[in-house]
Amino acid sequence: MISVGVIITRCDSLQSIFARLGRGSSYGASTTHMSKLLPKIEGGGSGGCPLLVFGIRDTLYDQSC
């Protein structure tokens, strides 16, 4: 048996898209994003559990959808 954690969050660069869409204050710095997550992981916050972490970047945003 293998225990692993998977976290999908946003990169800081995605904030500019939220701001352009008028939702910047709804998704501000108080929500979880990569720059807050990485120090917690590096500090041992996963309790020894292996983690697979994905950060959604602004380059993945497609305006045509």
mmCIF file of the N, C-alpha and C atoms, coordinates in Angstrom:
data_MODEL
# 
_entry.id   MODEL 
# 
loop_
_atom_site.group_PDB 
_atom_site.id 
_atom_site.type_symbol 
_atom_site.label_atom_id 
_atom_site.label_alt_id 
_atom_site.label_comp_id 
_atom_site.label_asym_id 
_atom_site.label_entity_id 
_atom_site.label_seq_id 
_atom_site.pdbx_PDB_ins_code 
_atom_site.Cartn_x 
_atom_site.Cartn_y 
_atom_site.Cartn_z 
_atom_site.occupancy 
_atom_site.B_iso_or_equiv 
_atom_site.pdbx_formal_charge 
_atom_site.auth_seq_id 
_atom_site.auth_comp_id 
_atom_site.auth_asym_id 
_atom_site.auth_atom_id 
_atom_site.pdbx_PDB_model_num 
ATOM 1   N N  . MET A 1 1  ? 0.838   -1.160 0.000   1.00 0.00 ? 1  MET A N  1 
ATOM 2   C CA . MET A 1 1  ? 0.000   0.000  0.000   1.00 0.00 ? 1  MET A CA 1 
ATOM 3   C C  . MET A 1 1  ? 0.894   1.238  0.000   1.00 0.00 ? 1  MET A C  1 
ATOM 4   N N  . ILE A 1 2  ? 0.497   2.241  -0.769  1.00 0.00 ? 2  ILE A N  1 
ATOM 5   C CA . ILE A 1 2  ? 1.251   3.489  -0.860  1.00 0.00 ? 2  ILE A CA 1 
ATOM 6   C C  . ILE A 1 2  ? 0.336   4.638  -0.452  1.00 0.00 ? 2  ILE A C  1 
ATOM 7   N N  . SER A 1 3  ? 0.818   5.472  0.440   1.00 0.00 ? 3  SER A N  1 
ATOM 8   C CA . SER A 1 3  ? 0.093   6.679  0.826   1.00 0.00 ? 3  SER A CA 1 
ATOM 9   C C  . SER A 1 3  ? 0.755   7.867  0.147   1.00 0.00 ? 3  SER A C  1 
ATOM 10  N N  . VAL A 1 4  ? -0.047  8.697  -0.474  1.00 0.00 ? 4  VAL A N  1 
ATOM 11  C CA . VAL A 1 4  ? 0.461   9.881  -1.158  1.00 0.00 ? 4  VAL A CA 1 
ATOM 12  C C  . VAL A 1 4  ? -0.601  10.969 -1.103  1.00 0.00 ? 4  VAL A C  1 
ATOM 13  N N  . GLY A 1 5  ? -0.152  12.189 -1.035  1.00 0.00 ? 5  GLY A N  1 
ATOM 14  C CA . GLY A 1 5  ? -1.066  13.322 -1.079  1.00 0.00 ? 5  GLY A CA 1 
ATOM 15  C C  . GLY A 1 5  ? -0.950  14.019 -2.417  1.00 0.00 ? 5  GLY A C  1 
ATOM 16  N N  . VAL A 1 6  ? -2.079  14.449 -2.968  1.00 0.00 ? 6  VAL A N  1 
ATOM 17  C CA . VAL A 1 6  ? -2.099  15.194 -4.227  1.00 0.00 ? 6  VAL A CA 1 
ATOM 18  C C  . VAL A 1 6  ? -2.749  16.543 -3.947  1.00 0.00 ? 6  VAL A C  1 
ATOM 19  N N  . ILE A 1 7  ? -2.039  17.607 -4.291  1.00 0.00 ? 7  ILE A N  1 
ATOM 20  C CA . ILE A 1 7  ? -2.550  18.959 -4.080  1.00 0.00 ? 7  ILE A CA 1 
ATOM 21  C C  . ILE A 1 7  ? -2.554  19.688 -5.414  1.00 0.00 ? 7  ILE A C  1 
ATOM 22  N N  . ILE A 1 8  ? -3.698  20.251 -5.753  1.00 0.00 ? 8  ILE A N  1 
ATOM 23  C CA . ILE A 1 8  ? -3.820  21.082 -6.949  1.00 0.00 ? 8  ILE A CA 1 
ATOM 24  C C  . ILE A 1 8  ? -4.175  22.484 -6.467  1.00 0.00 ? 8  ILE A C  1 
ATOM 25  N N  . THR A 1 9  ? -3.319  23.431 -6.776  1.00 0.00 ? 9  THR A N  1 
ATOM 26  C CA . THR A 1 9  ? -3.516  24.801 -6.326  1.00 0.00 ? 9  THR A CA 1 
ATOM 27  C C  . THR A 1 9  ? -3.146  25.748 -7.453  1.00 0.00 ? 9  THR A C  1 
ATOM 28  N N  . ARG A 1 10 ? -3.097  27.012 -7.163  1.00 0.00 ? 10 ARG A N  1 
ATOM 29  C CA . ARG A 1 10 ? -2.768  27.982 -8.208  1.00 0.00 ? 10 ARG A CA 1 
ATOM 30  C C  . ARG A 1 10 ? -1.405  28.597 -7.950  1.00 0.00 ? 10 ARG A C  1 
ATOM 31  N N  . CYS A 1 11 ? -0.759  28.985 -9.029  1.00 0.00 ? 11 CYS A N  1 
ATOM 32  C CA . CYS A 1 11 ? 0.484   29.739 -8.919  1.00 0.00 ? 11 CYS A CA 1 
ATOM 33  C C  . CYS A 1 11 ? 0.135   31.211 -8.718  1.00 0.00 ? 11 CYS A C  1 
ATOM 34  N N  . ASP A 1 12 ? 1.063   31.956 -8.197  1.00 0.00 ? 12 ASP A N  1 
ATOM 35  C CA . ASP A 1 12 ? 0.833   33.378 -7.934  1.00 0.00 ? 12 ASP A CA 1 
ATOM 36  C C  . ASP A 1 12 ? 0.486   34.147 -9.209  1.00 0.00 ? 12 ASP A C  1 
ATOM 37  N N  . SER A 1 13 ? 1.019   33.715 -10.335 1.00 0.00 ? 13 SER A N  1 
ATOM 38  C CA . SER A 1 13 ? 0.796   34.425 -11.598 1.00 0.00 ? 13 SER A CA 1 
ATOM 39  C C  . SER A 1 13 ? -0.664  34.403 -12.039 1.00 0.00 ? 13 SER A C  1 
ATOM 40  N N  . LEU A 1 14 ? -1.451  33.506 -11.493 1.00 0.00 ? 14 LEU A N  1 
ATOM 41  C CA . LEU A 1 14 ? -2.863  33.421 -11.863 1.00 0.00 ? 14 LEU A CA 1 
ATOM 42  C C  . LEU A 1 14 ? -3.665  34.592 -11.284 1.00 0.00 ? 14 LEU A C  1 
ATOM 43  N N  . GLN A 1 15 ? -3.137  35.273 -10.288 1.00 0.00 ? 15 GLN A N  1 
ATOM 44  C CA . GLN A 1 15 ? -3.838  36.386 -9.647  1.00 0.00 ? 15 GLN A CA 1 
ATOM 45  C C  . GLN A 1 15 ? -4.136  37.506 -10.639 1.00 0.00 ? 15 GLN A C  1 
ATOM 46  N N  . SER A 1 16 ? -3.253  37.745 -11.592 1.00 0.00 ? 16 SER A N  1 
ATOM 47  C CA . SER A 1 16 ? -3.488  38.819 -12.568 1.00 0.00 ? 16 SER A CA 1 
ATOM 48  C C  . SER A 1 16 ? -4.708  38.531 -13.431 1.00 0.00 ? 16 SER A C  1 
ATOM 49  N N  . ILE A 1 17 ? -4.962  37.275 -13.717 1.00 0.00 ? 17 ILE A N  1 
ATOM 50  C CA . ILE A 1 17 ? -6.160  36.918 -14.495 1.00 0.00 ? 17 ILE A CA 1 
ATOM 51  C C  . ILE A 1 17 ? -7.409  37.165 -13.673 1.00 0.00 ? 17 ILE A C  1 
ATOM 52  N N  . PHE A 1 18 ? -7.379  36.780 -12.397 1.00 0.00 ? 18 PHE A N  1 
ATOM 53  C CA . PHE A 1 18 ? -8.534  37.046 -11.532 1.00 0.00 ? 18 PHE A CA 1 
ATOM 54  C C  . PHE A 1 18 ? -8.810  38.543 -11.444 1.00 0.00 ? 18 PHE A C  1 
ATOM 55  N N  . ALA A 1 19 ? -7.759  39.342 -11.373 1.00 0.00 ? 19 ALA A N  1 
ATOM 56  C CA . ALA A 1 19 ? -7.922  40.795 -11.302 1.00 0.00 ? 19 ALA A CA 1 
ATOM 57  C C  . ALA A 1 19 ? -8.567  41.338 -12.576 1.00 0.00 ? 19 ALA A C  1 
ATOM 58  N N  . ARG A 1 20 ? -8.131  40.858 -13.743 1.00 0.00 ? 20 ARG A N  1 
ATOM 59  C CA . ARG A 1 20 ? -8.723  41.301 -15.015 1.00 0.00 ? 20 ARG A CA 1 
ATOM 60  C C  . ARG A 1 20 ? -10.184 40.911 -15.126 1.00 0.00 ? 20 ARG A C  1 
ATOM 61  N N  . LEU A 1 21 ? -10.551 39.794 -14.520 1.00 0.00 ? 21 LEU A N  1 
ATOM 62  C CA . LEU A 1 21 ? -11.936 39.331 -14.566 1.00 0.00 ? 21 LEU A CA 1 
ATOM 63  C C  . LEU A 1 21 ? -12.800 39.963 -13.475 1.00 0.00 ? 21 LEU A C  1 
ATOM 64  N N  . GLY A 1 22 ? -12.203 40.868 -12.707 1.00 0.00 ? 22 GLY A N  1 
ATOM 65  C CA . GLY A 1 22 ? -12.942 41.536 -11.643 1.00 0.00 ? 22 GLY A CA 1 
ATOM 66  C C  . GLY A 1 22 ? -13.145 40.669 -10.416 1.00 0.00 ? 22 GLY A C  1 
ATOM 67  N N  . ARG A 1 23 ? -12.365 39.617 -10.262 1.00 0.00 ? 23 ARG A N  1 
ATOM 68  C CA . ARG A 1 23 ? -12.494 38.695 -9.134  1.00 0.00 ? 23 ARG A CA 1 
ATOM 69  C C  . ARG A 1 23 ? -11.235 38.667 -8.274  1.00 0.00 ? 23 ARG A C  1 
ATOM 70  N N  . GLY A 1 24 ? -10.356 39.646 -8.455  1.00 0.00 ? 24 GLY A N  1 
ATOM 71  C CA . GLY A 1 24 ? -9.087  39.657 -7.743  1.00 0.00 ? 24 GLY A CA 1 
ATOM 72  C C  . GLY A 1 24 ? -9.231  39.662 -6.239  1.00 0.00 ? 24 GLY A C  1 
ATOM 73  N N  . SER A 1 25 ? -10.205 40.429 -5.720  1.00 0.00 ? 25 SER A N  1 
ATOM 74  C CA . SER A 1 25 ? -10.374 40.481 -4.263  1.00 0.00 ? 25 SER A CA 1 
ATOM 75  C C  . SER A 1 25 ? -10.968 39.190 -3.713  1.00 0.00 ? 25 SER A C  1 
ATOM 76  N N  . SER A 1 26 ? -11.660 38.432 -4.536  1.00 0.00 ? 26 SER A N  1 
ATOM 77  C CA . SER A 1 26 ? -12.242 37.166 -4.087  1.00 0.00 ? 26 SER A CA 1 
ATOM 78  C C  . SER A 1 26 ? -11.194 36.073 -3.949  1.00 0.00 ? 26 SER A C  1 
ATOM 79  N N  . TYR A 1 27 ? -10.112 36.183 -4.701  1.00 0.00 ? 27 TYR A N  1 
ATOM 80  C CA . TYR A 1 27 ? -9.058  35.179 -4.693  1.00 0.00 ? 27 TYR A CA 1 
ATOM 81  C C  . TYR A 1 27 ? -7.721  35.830 -4.377  1.00 0.00 ? 27 TYR A C  1 
ATOM 82  N N  . GLY A 1 28 ? -7.655  36.523 -3.261  1.00 0.00 ? 28 GLY A N  1 
ATOM 83  C CA . GLY A 1 28 ? -6.454  37.252 -2.882  1.00 0.00 ? 28 GLY A CA 1 
ATOM 84  C C  . GLY A 1 28 ? -5.416  36.380 -2.202  1.00 0.00 ? 28 GLY A C  1 
ATOM 85  N N  . ALA A 1 29 ? -4.487  37.045 -1.550  1.00 0.00 ? 29 ALA A N  1 
ATOM 86  C CA . ALA A 1 29 ? -3.346  36.357 -0.942  1.00 0.00 ? 29 ALA A CA 1 
ATOM 87  C C  . ALA A 1 29 ? -3.730  35.492 0.256   1.00 0.00 ? 29 ALA A C  1 
ATOM 88  N N  . SER A 1 30 ? -4.935  35.629 0.760   1.00 0.00 ? 30 SER A N  1 
ATOM 89  C CA . SER A 1 30 ? -5.306  34.829 1.928   1.00 0.00 ? 30 SER A CA 1 
ATOM 90  C C  . SER A 1 30 ? -5.691  33.397 1.553   1.00 0.00 ? 30 SER A C  1 
ATOM 91  N N  . THR A 1 31 ? -5.916  33.154 0.276   1.00 0.00 ? 31 THR A N  1 
ATOM 92  C CA . THR A 1 31 ? -6.243  31.798 -0.152  1.00 0.00 ? 31 THR A CA 1 
ATOM 93  C C  . THR A 1 31 ? -4.964  31.018 -0.412  1.00 0.00 ? 31 THR A C  1 
ATOM 94  N N  . THR A 1 32 ? -5.071  29.726 -0.456  1.00 0.00 ? 32 THR A N  1 
ATOM 95  C CA . THR A 1 32 ? -3.894  28.888 -0.652  1.00 0.00 ? 32 THR A CA 1 
ATOM 96  C C  . THR A 1 32 ? -3.371  29.012 -2.080  1.00 0.00 ? 32 THR A C  1 
ATOM 97  N N  . HIS A 1 33 ? -2.108  29.266 -2.218  1.00 0.00 ? 33 HIS A N  1 
ATOM 98  C CA . HIS A 1 33 ? -1.453  29.272 -3.515  1.00 0.00 ? 33 HIS A CA 1 
ATOM 99  C C  . HIS A 1 33 ? -0.023  28.800 -3.339  1.00 0.00 ? 33 HIS A C  1 
ATOM 100 N N  . MET A 1 34 ? 0.646   28.611 -4.430  1.00 0.00 ? 34 MET A N  1 
ATOM 101 C CA . MET A 1 34 ? 1.944   27.940 -4.427  1.00 0.00 ? 34 MET A CA 1 
ATOM 102 C C  . MET A 1 34 ? 2.979   28.598 -3.507  1.00 0.00 ? 34 MET A C  1 
ATOM 103 N N  . SER A 1 35 ? 3.053   29.931 -3.475  1.00 0.00 ? 35 SER A N  1 
ATOM 104 C CA . SER A 1 35 ? 4.092   30.573 -2.667  1.00 0.00 ? 35 SER A CA 1 
ATOM 105 C C  . SER A 1 35 ? 3.853   30.392 -1.170  1.00 0.00 ? 35 SER A C  1 
ATOM 106 N N  . LYS A 1 36 ? 2.619   30.111 -0.771  1.00 0.00 ? 36 LYS A N  1 
ATOM 107 C CA . LYS A 1 36 ? 2.350   29.820 0.637   1.00 0.00 ? 36 LYS A CA 1 
ATOM 108 C C  . LYS A 1 36 ? 2.509   28.329 0.922   1.00 0.00 ? 36 LYS A C  1 
ATOM 109 N N  . LEU A 1 37 ? 2.265   27.498 -0.084  1.00 0.00 ? 37 LEU A N  1 
ATOM 110 C CA . LEU A 1 37 ? 2.303   26.054 0.102   1.00 0.00 ? 37 LEU A CA 1 
ATOM 111 C C  . LEU A 1 37 ? 3.736   25.508 0.181   1.00 0.00 ? 37 LEU A C  1 
ATOM 112 N N  . LEU A 1 38 ? 4.603   25.967 -0.703  1.00 0.00 ? 38 LEU A N  1 
ATOM 113 C CA . LEU A 1 38 ? 5.962   25.415 -0.772  1.00 0.00 ? 38 LEU A CA 1 
ATOM 114 C C  . LEU A 1 38 ? 6.740   25.525 0.543   1.00 0.00 ? 38 LEU A C  1 
ATOM 115 N N  . PRO A 1 39 ? 6.715   26.667 1.240   1.00 0.00 ? 39 PRO A N  1 
ATOM 116 C CA . PRO A 1 39 ? 7.442   26.718 2.517   1.00 0.00 ? 39 PRO A CA 1 
ATOM 117 C C  . PRO A 1 39 ? 6.892   25.728 3.552   1.00 0.00 ? 39 PRO A C  1 
ATOM 118 N N  . LYS A 1 40 ? 5.602   25.486 3.521   1.00 0.00 ? 40 LYS A N  1 
ATOM 119 C CA . LYS A 1 40 ? 5.015   24.519 4.454   1.00 0.00 ? 40 LYS A CA 1 
ATOM 120 C C  . LYS A 1 40 ? 5.483   23.103 4.135   1.00 0.00 ? 40 LYS A C  1 
ATOM 121 N N  . ILE A 1 41 ? 5.545   22.778 2.858   1.00 0.00 ? 41 ILE A N  1 
ATOM 122 C CA . ILE A 1 41 ? 6.015   21.450 2.453   1.00 0.00 ? 41 ILE A CA 1 
ATOM 123 C C  . ILE A 1 41 ? 7.494   21.290 2.804   1.00 0.00 ? 41 ILE A C  1 
ATOM 124 N N  . GLU A 1 42 ? 8.299   22.305 2.447   1.00 0.00 ? 42 GLU A N  1 
ATOM 125 C CA . GLU A 1 42 ? 9.732   22.248 2.707   1.00 0.00 ? 42 GLU A CA 1 
ATOM 126 C C  . GLU A 1 42 ? 10.034  22.217 4.204   1.00 0.00 ? 42 GLU A C  1 
ATOM 127 N N  . GLY A 1 43 ? 9.123   22.735 5.017   1.00 0.00 ? 43 GLY A N  1 
ATOM 128 C CA . GLY A 1 43 ? 9.297   22.719 6.462   1.00 0.00 ? 43 GLY A CA 1 
ATOM 129 C C  . GLY A 1 43 ? 8.812   21.440 7.122   1.00 0.00 ? 43 GLY A C  1 
ATOM 130 N N  . GLY A 1 44 ? 8.417   20.478 6.321   1.00 0.00 ? 44 GLY A N  1 
ATOM 131 C CA . GLY A 1 44 ? 7.988   19.187 6.861   1.00 0.00 ? 44 GLY A CA 1 
ATOM 132 C C  . GLY A 1 44 ? 6.513   19.102 7.159   1.00 0.00 ? 44 GLY A C  1 
ATOM 133 N N  . GLY A 1 45 ? 5.723   20.021 6.606   1.00 0.00 ? 45 GLY A N  1 
ATOM 134 C CA . GLY A 1 45 ? 4.291   20.056 6.882   1.00 0.00 ? 45 GLY A CA 1 
ATOM 135 C C  . GLY A 1 45 ? 3.501   18.881 6.359   1.00 0.00 ? 45 GLY A C  1 
ATOM 136 N N  . SER A 1 46 ? 4.115   18.048 5.552   1.00 0.00 ? 46 SER A N  1 
ATOM 137 C CA . SER A 1 46 ? 3.387   16.888 5.020   1.00 0.00 ? 46 SER A CA 1 
ATOM 138 C C  . SER A 1 46 ? 3.472   15.691 5.960   1.00 0.00 ? 46 SER A C  1 
ATOM 139 N N  . GLY A 1 47 ? 4.217   15.825 7.048   1.00 0.00 ? 47 GLY A N  1 
ATOM 140 C CA . GLY A 1 47 ? 4.328   14.748 8.013   1.00 0.00 ? 47 GLY A CA 1 
ATOM 141 C C  . GLY A 1 47 ? 4.997   13.499 7.477   1.00 0.00 ? 47 GLY A C  1 
ATOM 142 N N  . GLY A 1 48 ? 5.860   13.654 6.484   1.00 0.00 ? 48 GLY A N  1 
ATOM 143 C CA . GLY A 1 48 ? 6.557   12.507 5.918   1.00 0.00 ? 48 GLY A CA 1 
ATOM 144 C C  . GLY A 1 48 ? 5.822   11.841 4.777   1.00 0.00 ? 48 GLY A C  1 
ATOM 145 N N  . CYS A 1 49 ? 4.600   12.263 4.503   1.00 0.00 ? 49 CYS A N  1 
ATOM 146 C CA . CYS A 1 49 ? 3.815   11.703 3.396   1.00 0.00 ? 49 CYS A CA 1 
ATOM 147 C C  . CYS A 1 49 ? 4.332   12.293 2.077   1.00 0.00 ? 49 CYS A C  1 
ATOM 148 N N  . PRO A 1 50 ? 4.596   11.459 1.081   1.00 0.00 ? 50 PRO A N  1 
ATOM 149 C CA . PRO A 1 50 ? 5.017   12.009 -0.208  1.00 0.00 ? 50 PRO A CA 1 
ATOM 150 C C  . PRO A 1 50 ? 3.883   12.812 -0.837  1.00 0.00 ? 50 PRO A C  1 
ATOM 151 N N  . LEU A 1 51 ? 4.246   13.908 -1.478  1.00 0.00 ? 51 LEU A N  1 
ATOM 152 C CA . LEU A 1 51 ? 3.254   14.789 -2.095  1.00 0.00 ? 51 LEU A CA 1 
ATOM 153 C C  . LEU A 1 51 ? 3.517   14.956 -3.580  1.00 0.00 ? 51 LEU A C  1 
ATOM 154 N N  . LEU A 1 52 ? 2.453   15.036 -4.330  1.00 0.00 ? 52 LEU A N  1 
ATOM 155 C CA . LEU A 1 52 ? 2.485   15.399 -5.734  1.00 0.00 ? 52 LEU A CA 1 
ATOM 156 C C  . LEU A 1 52 ? 1.708   16.705 -5.826  1.00 0.00 ? 52 LEU A C  1 
ATOM 157 N N  . VAL A 1 53 ? 2.387   17.790 -6.182  1.00 0.00 ? 53 VAL A N  1 
ATOM 158 C CA . VAL A 1 53 ? 1.785   19.118 -6.153  1.00 0.00 ? 53 VAL A CA 1 
ATOM 159 C C  . VAL A 1 53 ? 1.747   19.699 -7.557  1.00 0.00 ? 53 VAL A C  1 
ATOM 160 N N  . PHE A 1 54 ? 0.567   20.177 -7.949  1.00 0.00 ? 54 PHE A N  1 
ATOM 161 C CA . PHE A 1 54 ? 0.377   20.843 -9.239  1.00 0.00 ? 54 PHE A CA 1 
ATOM 162 C C  . PHE A 1 54 ? -0.004  22.292 -8.984  1.00 0.00 ? 54 PHE A C  1 
ATOM 163 N N  . GLY A 1 55 ? 0.639   23.202 -9.698  1.00 0.00 ? 55 GLY A N  1 
ATOM 164 C CA . GLY A 1 55 ? 0.300   24.619 -9.628  1.00 0.00 ? 55 GLY A CA 1 
ATOM 165 C C  . GLY A 1 55 ? -0.240  25.077 -10.976 1.00 0.00 ? 55 GLY A C  1 
ATOM 166 N N  . ILE A 1 56 ? -1.445  25.627 -10.982 1.00 0.00 ? 56 ILE A N  1 
ATOM 167 C CA . ILE A 1 56 ? -2.062  26.112 -12.220 1.00 0.00 ? 56 ILE A CA 1 
ATOM 168 C C  . ILE A 1 56 ? -1.483  27.494 -12.525 1.00 0.00 ? 56 ILE A C  1 
ATOM 169 N N  . ARG A 1 57 ? -0.869  27.627 -13.691 1.00 0.00 ? 57 ARG A N  1 
ATOM 170 C CA . ARG A 1 57 ? -0.216  28.876 -14.085 1.00 0.00 ? 57 ARG A CA 1 
ATOM 171 C C  . ARG A 1 57 ? -1.105  29.703 -14.995 1.00 0.00 ? 57 ARG A C  1 
ATOM 172 N N  . ASP A 1 58 ? -0.809  30.980 -15.094 1.00 0.00 ? 58 ASP A N  1 
ATOM 173 C CA . ASP A 1 58 ? -1.572  31.878 -15.951 1.00 0.00 ? 58 ASP A CA 1 
ATOM 174 C C  . ASP A 1 58 ? -1.468  31.509 -17.425 1.00 0.00 ? 58 ASP A C  1 
ATOM 175 N N  . THR A 1 59 ? -0.399  30.842 -17.817 1.00 0.00 ? 59 THR A N  1 
ATOM 176 C CA . THR A 1 59 ? -0.224  30.446 -19.224 1.00 0.00 ? 59 THR A CA 1 
ATOM 177 C C  . THR A 1 59 ? -1.223  29.375 -19.653 1.00 0.00 ? 59 THR A C  1 
ATOM 178 N N  . LEU A 1 60 ? -1.897  28.734 -18.697 1.00 0.00 ? 60 LEU A N  1 
ATOM 179 C CA . LEU A 1 60 ? -2.888  27.718 -19.033 1.00 0.00 ? 60 LEU A CA 1 
ATOM 180 C C  . LEU A 1 60 ? -4.275  28.298 -19.279 1.00 0.00 ? 60 LEU A C  1 
ATOM 181 N N  . TYR A 1 61 ? -4.449  29.578 -19.000 1.00 0.00 ? 61 TYR A N  1 
ATOM 182 C CA . TYR A 1 61 ? -5.748  30.232 -19.189 1.00 0.00 ? 61 TYR A CA 1 
ATOM 183 C C  . TYR A 1 61 ? -6.027  30.436 -20.675 1.00 0.00 ? 61 TYR A C  1 
ATOM 184 N N  . ASP A 1 62 ? -7.194  30.005 -21.126 1.00 0.00 ? 62 ASP A N  1 
ATOM 185 C CA . ASP A 1 62 ? -7.604  30.140 -22.525 1.00 0.00 ? 62 ASP A CA 1 
ATOM 186 C C  . ASP A 1 62 ? -8.839  31.029 -22.576 1.00 0.00 ? 62 ASP A C  1 
ATOM 187 N N  . GLN A 1 63 ? -8.704  32.234 -23.092 1.00 0.00 ? 63 GLN A N  1 
ATOM 188 C CA . GLN A 1 63 ? -9.797  33.203 -23.142 1.00 0.00 ? 63 GLN A CA 1 
ATOM 189 C C  . GLN A 1 63 ? -10.941 32.762 -24.044 1.00 0.00 ? 63 GLN A C  1 
ATOM 190 N N  . SER A 1 64 ? -10.662 31.871 -24.983 1.00 0.00 ? 64 SER A N  1 
ATOM 191 C CA . SER A 1 64 ? -11.690 31.484 -25.949 1.00 0.00 ? 64 SER A CA 1 
ATOM 192 C C  . SER A 1 64 ? -12.734 30.530 -25.375 1.00 0.00 ? 64 SER A C  1 
ATOM 193 N N  . CYS A 1 65 ? -12.500 30.010 -24.186 1.00 0.00 ? 65 CYS A N  1 
ATOM 194 C CA . CYS A 1 65 ? -13.458 29.080 -23.587 1.00 0.00 ? 65 CYS A CA 1 
ATOM 195 C C  . CYS A 1 65 ? -14.577 29.794 -22.871 1.00 0.00 ? 65 CYS A C  1 
# 
